[in-house]
Amino acid sequence: MNDALRAALSDTGHTTESLAERVGVDPKTVARWLTEGRIPHPRHRFTAAEALGRDVADIWPDTSRRRDPIWFRPWQEIEREAVSLRSYQSVVLPGLLQTEAYARAVLAGGGVFPRGDVERHLAARLARQGILKRDDPPQFTAVVDEAVLRRPVGGRATMHEQLRALVTACAEPHIRVHVVPSTVGAYAGLNGPFVIATSHDHRVAGYLDNQLQGQVVSDADDIAAILTAWEDVRGEALSHWQSVDLITEVAETWT
């Protein structure tokens, strides 16, 4: 329940219908913002907050911005505004699809963050997942290596829960997951993970991860190279529903 939004509606005399009219959305959409924890698109958040005489942060606290490392914030802004995200991962599942237990195991086991900071970064990662629950979420396509499904991150129970959650996510029309089977030999994905974001005005940016920090790239030659790598990994992967069948099958091996 978004109590801050409910209180703002009460204080201003707005109803879900009148706020929906001001923002330009269906009243059912505003109702979902109240009761389902949905996060509106940035432009809708701004318009709604303005109509209610509140700061956006008062109604939808930007906790992830405060918790993420400074070097990650440029990509976080790009990720929020993207209409399309294409992600390739060779060793772990994409952060936007991780369960809490799986994400905690990844963050704690990686040795990148001090033990005391793991929960803080975990909260930030889970908050980022809100972009896939918006009323107008980006089209999210992930390609993962089959080894990701078989690596015991967090133990058997965590892996079973994670893969079942992944199957559930795959039923959403804006989420597609493709698995590169273990029978594939050398391919472009072996050079490392990456994400490609496309904005509403067709600008493209890339994100590369490493042991120290991520790197945002927008140079035309770099983007061309990443897009070529994407075509390679996507071409080696199974179809979405073939991948869902494989994920479902592997999930049962973790029981």
PyMOL commands that set and color helices and strands:
alter all, ss='L'
color gray80, all
select helices_A, chain A and resi 3-12+16-23+27-35+42-52+56-59+63-67+70-81+95-97+100-109+115-133+146-150+156-169+188-191+220-236+240-253
alter helices_A, ss='H'
color red, helices_A
select strands_A, chain A and resi 82-89+139-145+175-180+194-199+204-208+215-217
alter strands_A, ss='S'
color yellow, strands_A
deselect
rebuild
show_as cartoon
